[in-house]
Amino acid sequence: MEEAFIKYIQSQKLFQKNHRILVGVSGGLDSVTLCELLHTAGYTFAIAHCNFGLRGSESDADDIFVESLAQNYKVPHFKKFFDTEKVAGEQGISIQMAARELRFEWFEELRTKNNFDFTAIATHHDDNIETFFINLLRGTGLKGLTGIEPKNHPIVRPLLFASRNEILKYARSSGYTWREDSSNENTKYLRNKLRAEVIPVLKKTSETFEQIFHDNFQNLDQAHRFIEDVLNNTINEIKSEENGITSMNLKHLRTNSNAGFILFHILNPYGFNRNQIEQISNAVFRNHPGKQFFSGNYQLTVDRDKAFISGIETLRKGSAQLPGRATVIEQPLKISTSVFNAGEYEMEKDANTAQLDYDKLKFPLLLRFPKKGDRFVPLGMKGSKLLSDYFIDEKIPQNKKSQIPVVESAGEIVWVFGMRISDRFKITSETKTVYVIQQINE
C-alpha cells in the first residue's frame, strides 16, 4: 500500500516532497489512512477537521479524536464548528450540499491563509464507482461518467487508486484506530444505499469488479477527451466573440448532423437549461428571427442567419431625466445637454448629436431603452413608424436593437441615439431656441 501510494502520487503528479499539504480529516477510516500514509512517506502535512454539528456527542467525540491524532503525528491542527442545518435552511439546499460547500470553502480559506500548496481529500476508488452510479441515476453527460479527477487544483485525491477493502486491510495490519460514522449506515442517502445494497450485489457478479471499473474510467475519459477536442474545433467554427458579444453562425450550425448536441454545449455555459435550449433550437431551425431567450445573466437573440448572446447589463434597464438646461448626465450613459439661441447656433452633422426645437419639448425628457410598441416619426417622414420596423429598415442586427437608447418627451420619442431625430421636433425657420443632446464617448 505504501509503495502504491507513493507511485500514484508521482504518476499523477499530485504533489512533491517539498510541498505543504492540508488534509481534510473526519476521523474515519479513509482520512486517517491518508494521514498514516503521508506520515509514513515523510510528507509535510496539517490536519483540518469540520464539526458539522449533526450527530451531537458523536461529532464532539470525533473532534477530540482528530485533535489527538494531530498530536500523535505532531502536525498542526485546525478545527471549525458549522451550524449546517441552519445554513442549509437559509440557502434552500440539502444538508449534504451545505456540508460540502462549507467544508471546501473553509479548506480553501485555511490553505491560502497558511500557505499550504494543496488540500488532500481521502476519496478512494469505491467512492469513484459510487459517484458514477449517482451521476448515471441523476442524469449526466459523458463527463459525469469519467470518474473523479485525482487532481483539480488545489484539491488532490491521493487514495483514488485504492479500494475500500484494500484500505481496511492496510489499516488492520498497521494497527491504527479510527472513528466510525453512524450516518454512513443510514440508507436514506443515495450514496449509502448504493454502497450497502447495490454495489455489493454487482461485485458478486465479477471477481474483477474494481479493475473493470478502473479500466472503464480510463476508456470513458479517453473518449471524453477525444469528443471534447472535436467538439471544441466545431464550436470554434460556429461561435465567435466581438466586443463582449457572442455570435453563432446558424447557417453552419443547421448543416451539422449533431447540431442539437453542439448547441447544448455552446449555450449551457451561459446558464441556459435543457428546456430553454430545446426552445432555442426550435427557433433556430424553424427560422424565427427576433425570438429572445434569457438565462440568469445572458440574453440570446435569434436573427436570420446568426444568433447573438450578450450579458444582461443594468445599463439597458437604466433611465435618466434630462432637464431643460445645460447639464451632464453620467448614468446610464454619459451625455451632455445644452441650450442655444437659434440665431447664434450653427448646425452640426454628427450622428451622436441631436439638435431639437426647445419650445416643442416638454421637460424633463426621459432617456431610456426601447420597449415593445415604441413608435416615432423619422426625420423626413409625416407618419409614425414602429421603432422595430425602423430598425429592420436600417438593417440593425437583432442583438443591437434593445441596446440603442431613445429620448422621449411626454411619451413621444424625439431621438433615436446615433440614428435619427423625430420630424416633429426638428429645427425650422421658426425655431427660437435649440436644445442639444450629445453623447460623450470617452
C-alpha positions as CSV (number, residue, x, y, z in Angstrom):
1,M,0.0,0.0,0.0
2,E,2.8,2.4,0.9
3,E,4.7,1.8,-2.3
4,A,1.5,2.1,-4.4
5,F,0.6,5.3,-2.6
6,I,3.9,7.0,-3.5
7,K,3.8,5.6,-7.0
8,Y,0.3,7.0,-7.6
9,I,1.3,10.5,-6.3
10,Q,4.3,10.5,-8.6
11,S,2.5,9.1,-11.7
12,Q,-0.4,11.6,-11.3
13,K,2.0,14.4,-10.4
14,L,-0.2,15.3,-7.4
15,F,2.5,17.0,-5.3
16,Q,6.1,16.7,-4.3
17,K,8.1,16.2,-1.1
18,N,8.7,19.9,-0.7
19,H,5.0,20.8,-0.8
20,R,2.9,21.5,2.3
21,I,-0.4,19.6,2.3
22,L,-3.6,20.4,4.2
23,V,-5.6,17.2,4.8
24,G,-9.3,17.1,5.4
25,V,-9.8,14.6,8.3
26,S,-13.2,13.4,9.5
27,G,-11.7,10.8,11.8
28,G,-13.0,8.0,9.7
29,L,-11.1,5.1,8.2
30,D,-10.2,6.8,4.9
31,S,-9.0,10.1,6.1
32,V,-7.0,8.5,9.0
33,T,-5.4,6.2,6.5
34,L,-4.4,9.1,4.3
35,C,-2.7,10.7,7.3
36,E,-0.9,7.5,8.1
37,L,0.4,7.1,4.6
38,L,1.5,10.7,4.3
39,H,3.3,10.4,7.7
40,T,5.0,7.1,6.8
41,A,6.1,8.5,3.4
42,G,7.5,11.6,5.1
43,Y,5.3,14.3,3.6
44,T,4.7,17.6,5.4
45,F,1.0,18.0,6.2
46,A,-1.5,19.5,8.6
47,I,-5.0,18.4,9.7
48,A,-8.3,20.2,9.2
49,H,-11.4,18.9,10.8
50,C,-15.0,20.1,10.4
51,N,-17.7,19.6,13.1
52,F,-21.0,19.9,11.2
53,G,-23.0,19.6,14.4
54,L,-25.2,16.8,13.0
55,R,-24.5,13.9,15.4
56,G,-24.4,15.5,18.8
57,S,-21.9,13.9,21.2
58,E,-20.7,11.6,18.4
59,S,-19.5,14.7,16.5
60,D,-17.8,16.1,19.6
61,A,-16.0,12.7,20.2
62,D,-14.7,12.9,16.5
63,D,-13.4,16.4,17.4
64,I,-11.4,15.0,20.3
65,F,-10.1,12.0,18.3
66,V,-8.8,14.1,15.4
67,E,-7.1,16.5,17.8
68,S,-5.3,13.6,19.5
69,L,-4.4,12.3,16.0
70,A,-2.7,15.6,15.1
71,Q,-0.8,15.5,18.4
72,N,0.4,11.9,17.7
73,Y,1.7,13.0,14.3
74,K,3.0,16.2,15.7
75,V,1.3,18.3,12.9
76,P,-0.7,21.5,13.0
77,H,-4.4,21.0,13.7
78,F,-7.3,23.2,12.6
79,K,-11.0,22.7,13.5
80,K,-14.2,24.6,13.0
81,F,-17.9,24.1,14.0
82,F,-20.6,24.7,11.5
83,D,-24.4,25.1,12.1
84,T,-25.0,23.1,9.0
85,E,-28.8,22.7,9.4
86,K,-29.2,26.5,9.7
87,V,-27.1,27.2,6.6
88,A,-29.0,24.5,4.6
89,G,-32.3,26.1,5.6
90,E,-31.2,29.6,4.8
91,Q,-29.8,28.7,1.4
92,G,-32.6,26.2,0.5
93,I,-30.2,23.3,-0.2
94,S,-29.7,19.8,1.3
95,I,-27.7,19.3,4.4
96,Q,-25.2,17.2,2.4
97,M,-24.7,20.0,-0.1
98,A,-24.4,22.6,2.7
99,A,-21.8,20.5,4.5
100,R,-19.8,20.1,1.2
101,E,-19.8,23.8,0.4
102,L,-18.9,24.8,4.0
103,R,-16.1,22.3,4.1
104,F,-14.4,23.2,0.8
105,E,-14.8,27.0,1.4
106,W,-13.1,26.7,4.8
107,F,-10.4,24.4,3.5
108,E,-9.6,26.9,0.8
109,E,-9.6,29.7,3.3
110,L,-7.2,27.8,5.5
111,R,-5.0,26.7,2.6
112,T,-4.4,30.2,1.3
113,K,-4.1,31.9,4.7
114,N,-1.5,29.4,5.9
115,N,0.4,28.9,2.7
116,F,-0.4,25.3,2.0
117,D,0.2,24.1,-1.5
118,F,-2.6,21.6,-1.8
119,T,-5.7,20.3,0.0
120,A,-5.8,16.5,0.1
121,I,-9.1,14.6,0.3
122,A,-9.4,10.9,1.1
123,T,-11.6,9.9,-1.8
124,H,-10.9,6.3,-2.9
125,H,-11.8,4.0,-5.8
126,D,-15.1,2.8,-4.3
127,D,-16.2,6.5,-3.9
128,N,-15.4,6.9,-7.6
129,I,-17.7,4.0,-8.5
130,E,-20.5,5.3,-6.3
131,T,-20.2,8.7,-7.9
132,F,-20.5,7.0,-11.3
133,F,-23.8,5.5,-10.4
134,I,-25.1,8.6,-8.7
135,N,-24.4,10.7,-11.8
136,L,-25.9,8.0,-14.0
137,L,-29.2,7.9,-12.0
138,R,-29.5,11.7,-11.8
139,G,-28.7,12.1,-15.5
140,T,-25.3,13.2,-16.8
141,G,-23.3,13.7,-19.9
142,L,-20.2,11.7,-20.7
143,K,-18.0,13.8,-18.5
144,G,-20.1,12.7,-15.4
145,L,-19.2,9.1,-16.1
146,T,-15.4,9.6,-16.4
147,G,-14.8,9.4,-12.7
148,I,-13.4,11.9,-10.2
149,E,-10.2,13.6,-11.2
150,P,-7.2,12.8,-9.0
151,K,-6.1,16.5,-9.2
152,N,-8.3,19.5,-9.6
153,H,-6.1,22.3,-8.2
154,P,-5.8,22.9,-5.3
155,I,-7.7,19.6,-4.5
156,V,-5.8,16.4,-4.7
157,R,-7.0,12.8,-4.1
158,P,-4.0,10.5,-3.4
159,L,-6.2,7.5,-2.4
160,L,-8.1,7.1,-5.7
161,F,-6.0,4.1,-6.6
162,A,-7.1,2.1,-3.6
163,S,-10.4,0.2,-2.9
164,R,-12.2,0.4,0.5
165,N,-11.2,-3.2,1.1
166,E,-7.5,-2.5,0.4
167,I,-7.6,0.5,2.8
168,L,-9.3,-1.6,5.5
169,K,-6.8,-4.4,5.1
170,Y,-3.9,-2.0,5.4
171,A,-5.4,-0.3,8.5
172,R,-5.9,-3.5,10.3
173,S,-2.4,-4.8,9.5
174,S,-0.9,-1.4,10.7
175,G,-2.8,-1.4,13.9
176,Y,-4.0,2.2,14.0
177,T,-7.6,3.2,15.0
178,W,-10.3,5.4,13.5
179,R,-13.8,6.5,14.2
180,E,-17.0,5.0,12.7
181,D,-19.6,7.5,11.4
182,S,-23.1,6.1,12.3
183,S,-24.7,8.2,9.5
184,N,-22.9,6.0,6.9
185,E,-25.3,3.3,7.8
186,N,-28.4,5.4,7.0
187,T,-29.6,4.2,3.6
188,K,-31.9,7.2,3.1
189,Y,-28.9,8.8,1.5
190,L,-28.4,7.6,-2.1
191,R,-24.6,7.1,-1.7
192,N,-25.1,4.9,1.3
193,K,-27.9,2.9,-0.4
194,L,-25.6,2.2,-3.3
195,R,-22.7,1.3,-1.0
196,A,-24.7,-1.0,1.2
197,E,-27.3,-2.6,-1.1
198,V,-26.5,-2.2,-4.8
199,I,-22.7,-2.3,-5.4
200,P,-22.2,-5.5,-3.2
201,V,-24.6,-7.3,-5.5
202,L,-22.7,-6.1,-8.6
203,K,-19.4,-7.1,-7.1
204,K,-20.7,-10.7,-6.7
205,T,-21.1,-10.9,-10.5
206,S,-17.4,-10.4,-11.1
207,E,-14.2,-11.1,-9.2
208,T,-12.5,-8.2,-11.1
209,F,-15.3,-5.6,-10.5
210,E,-12.9,-2.9,-9.2
211,Q,-10.4,-3.4,-12.1
212,I,-13.2,-3.4,-14.7
213,F,-14.3,0.0,-13.4
214,H,-10.8,1.3,-13.3
215,D,-10.5,0.4,-17.0
216,N,-13.9,1.8,-17.7
217,F,-13.0,5.2,-16.2
218,Q,-9.8,5.3,-18.3
219,N,-11.7,4.4,-21.5
220,L,-14.5,6.9,-20.8
221,D,-12.0,9.6,-20.0
222,Q,-10.2,9.0,-23.3
223,A,-13.5,9.0,-25.3
224,H,-14.5,12.2,-23.5
225,R,-11.2,14.0,-24.3
226,F,-11.4,13.0,-27.9
227,I,-15.0,14.2,-28.3
228,E,-14.1,17.4,-26.4
229,D,-11.3,18.1,-29.0
230,V,-13.6,17.5,-32.0
231,L,-16.5,19.5,-30.3
232,N,-14.3,22.4,-29.5
233,N,-13.0,22.6,-33.0
234,T,-16.6,22.6,-34.3
235,I,-17.7,25.2,-31.8
236,N,-14.9,27.5,-32.8
237,E,-16.1,27.3,-36.4
238,I,-19.6,28.3,-35.3
239,K,-19.1,30.7,-32.4
240,S,-17.1,34.0,-32.4
241,E,-16.7,36.8,-30.0
242,E,-16.6,40.5,-30.6
243,N,-16.9,43.5,-28.2
244,G,-18.3,41.2,-25.5
245,I,-21.0,39.7,-27.7
246,T,-21.0,36.1,-28.8
247,S,-22.4,35.3,-32.2
248,M,-23.3,32.0,-33.7
249,N,-23.3,31.2,-37.4
250,L,-26.6,29.5,-37.8
251,K,-26.0,28.5,-41.4
252,H,-23.1,26.4,-40.3
253,L,-24.9,25.0,-37.3
254,R,-28.0,24.0,-39.3
255,T,-25.9,21.8,-41.7
256,N,-24.3,19.8,-38.9
257,S,-26.0,16.5,-38.1
258,N,-25.1,16.9,-34.4
259,A,-26.5,20.4,-34.2
260,G,-28.5,19.8,-31.0
261,F,-25.5,18.4,-29.2
262,I,-23.3,21.3,-30.3
263,L,-26.0,23.9,-29.4
264,F,-26.3,22.4,-25.9
265,H,-22.5,22.7,-25.3
266,I,-22.4,26.3,-26.6
267,L,-25.3,27.5,-24.6
268,N,-25.1,25.6,-21.3
269,P,-22.1,27.5,-20.0
270,Y,-24.2,30.7,-20.4
271,G,-26.8,29.3,-17.9
272,F,-29.4,28.2,-20.4
273,N,-31.1,25.0,-19.2
274,R,-32.0,22.0,-21.3
275,N,-35.7,23.1,-21.7
276,Q,-34.6,26.6,-22.9
277,I,-32.1,25.1,-25.3
278,E,-34.8,23.0,-26.9
279,Q,-36.9,26.1,-27.4
280,I,-33.9,28.0,-28.8
281,S,-33.3,25.0,-31.1
282,N,-36.8,25.2,-32.4
283,A,-36.4,28.9,-33.1
284,V,-33.1,28.4,-34.9
285,F,-34.3,25.5,-37.1
286,R,-37.8,26.9,-37.8
287,N,-36.2,30.3,-38.7
288,H,-38.0,32.5,-36.2
289,P,-35.9,35.7,-36.3
290,G,-36.4,38.1,-33.4
291,K,-37.0,35.5,-30.7
292,Q,-35.3,36.2,-27.5
293,F,-34.4,34.0,-24.5
294,F,-33.0,34.8,-21.1
295,S,-30.9,33.0,-18.6
296,G,-29.8,34.4,-15.3
297,N,-27.2,36.7,-16.7
298,Y,-27.5,36.4,-20.5
299,Q,-29.8,37.3,-23.3
300,L,-29.9,35.3,-26.6
301,T,-31.4,36.8,-29.7
302,V,-32.1,34.7,-32.8
303,D,-31.6,36.6,-36.1
304,R,-31.9,35.2,-39.6
305,D,-28.5,33.6,-40.1
306,K,-27.0,34.4,-36.7
307,A,-27.8,34.3,-33.0
308,F,-26.3,36.7,-30.5
309,I,-25.6,36.2,-26.8
310,S,-24.9,39.2,-24.7
311,G,-24.8,40.0,-21.0
312,I,-27.9,41.4,-19.4
313,E,-26.5,44.7,-18.3
314,T,-28.1,47.1,-15.9
315,L,-27.3,49.7,-18.5
316,R,-30.1,48.5,-20.7
317,K,-32.5,48.7,-17.8
318,G,-31.5,52.2,-16.8
319,S,-33.1,55.6,-17.4
320,A,-32.5,59.2,-16.6
321,Q,-34.3,62.5,-16.8
322,L,-32.9,65.4,-18.9
323,P,-33.7,68.9,-17.7
324,G,-34.3,71.9,-19.9
325,R,-30.9,73.4,-19.2
326,A,-27.2,72.7,-19.7
327,T,-26.0,69.7,-17.7
328,V,-24.0,66.4,-17.9
329,I,-25.7,63.0,-17.1
330,E,-23.4,60.2,-16.0
331,Q,-25.8,57.2,-16.0
332,P,-27.0,55.1,-17.8
333,L,-25.0,56.9,-20.5
334,K,-22.7,59.9,-20.3
335,I,-24.3,62.7,-22.2
336,S,-24.4,66.5,-22.1
337,T,-27.3,68.8,-22.8
338,S,-27.0,72.4,-23.9
339,V,-29.3,75.3,-24.8
340,F,-28.6,77.9,-27.5
341,N,-30.2,80.9,-29.1
342,A,-31.2,79.7,-32.6
343,G,-29.8,82.8,-34.3
344,E,-26.3,82.1,-32.9
345,Y,-26.3,78.4,-33.3
346,E,-24.6,76.5,-36.2
347,M,-26.0,73.1,-37.1
348,E,-23.6,70.1,-36.8
349,K,-23.5,66.9,-38.8
350,D,-22.9,64.4,-36.0
351,A,-24.7,61.1,-35.5
352,N,-24.1,61.3,-31.8
353,T,-25.8,64.8,-31.5
354,A,-29.5,65.6,-31.5
355,Q,-30.5,69.2,-32.3
356,L,-34.1,69.9,-31.4
357,D,-36.6,72.7,-31.2
358,Y,-36.6,73.6,-27.5
359,D,-40.2,75.0,-27.4
360,K,-41.7,71.8,-28.8
361,L,-40.3,69.8,-25.9
362,K,-41.9,69.1,-22.6
363,F,-39.3,68.8,-19.8
364,P,-37.9,66.8,-18.2
365,L,-37.2,64.5,-21.1
366,L,-36.7,60.8,-20.5
367,L,-33.6,58.9,-21.6
368,R,-34.4,55.2,-21.7
369,F,-34.0,52.0,-23.8
370,P,-36.6,50.7,-26.3
371,K,-39.7,48.9,-25.3
372,K,-42.3,46.9,-27.3
373,G,-44.7,49.1,-29.3
374,D,-42.4,52.2,-29.5
375,R,-43.2,54.5,-32.4
376,F,-41.8,57.7,-33.8
377,V,-41.8,59.9,-36.8
378,P,-38.4,59.6,-38.5
379,L,-37.0,62.9,-39.8
380,G,-38.3,63.5,-43.4
381,M,-41.5,61.5,-42.9
382,K,-45.0,62.6,-41.9
383,G,-46.5,59.5,-40.4
384,S,-45.3,57.5,-37.4
385,K,-43.5,54.2,-37.7
386,L,-42.9,51.3,-35.3
387,L,-39.4,51.6,-33.9
388,S,-38.9,47.9,-34.5
389,D,-39.8,48.3,-38.2
390,Y,-37.4,51.3,-38.5
391,F,-34.6,49.1,-37.1
392,I,-35.4,46.5,-39.7
393,D,-35.3,49.1,-42.5
394,E,-31.9,50.3,-41.1
395,K,-30.7,46.7,-41.0
396,I,-29.9,46.8,-37.3
397,P,-29.0,43.3,-36.0
398,Q,-31.4,41.8,-33.5
399,N,-28.8,41.8,-30.7
400,K,-28.3,45.6,-31.1
401,K,-31.9,46.7,-31.2
402,S,-32.5,46.7,-27.4
403,Q,-29.2,48.5,-26.8
404,I,-29.9,51.7,-28.8
405,P,-31.1,54.4,-26.4
406,V,-34.0,56.8,-27.1
407,V,-35.1,60.1,-25.7
408,E,-38.8,60.9,-25.2
409,S,-40.8,64.0,-24.5
410,A,-44.2,63.4,-22.8
411,G,-44.2,59.8,-24.1
412,E,-43.2,60.7,-27.6
413,I,-39.7,59.6,-29.0
414,V,-37.7,62.7,-30.1
415,W,-34.4,61.0,-30.9
416,V,-33.1,57.5,-31.6
417,F,-29.4,57.7,-30.5
418,G,-26.9,57.9,-33.3
419,M,-29.6,57.5,-35.9
420,R,-32.4,60.0,-36.4
421,I,-34.5,62.6,-34.6
422,S,-38.3,62.8,-34.9
423,D,-39.5,65.1,-37.7
424,R,-41.9,66.7,-35.2
425,F,-39.1,68.2,-33.1
426,K,-36.7,69.3,-35.9
427,I,-35.3,72.8,-36.1
428,T,-37.1,75.1,-38.5
429,S,-37.0,78.8,-39.5
430,E,-39.5,79.4,-36.7
431,T,-37.2,77.9,-34.0
432,K,-36.1,80.4,-31.4
433,T,-34.1,78.1,-29.0
434,V,-32.1,75.0,-29.8
435,Y,-31.8,72.1,-27.4
436,V,-28.8,69.9,-28.0
437,I,-28.2,66.4,-26.6
438,Q,-24.8,64.9,-27.2
439,Q,-23.3,61.5,-26.3
440,I,-19.9,61.8,-24.7
441,N,-17.6,59.0,-25.9
442,E,-14.5,58.6,-23.6
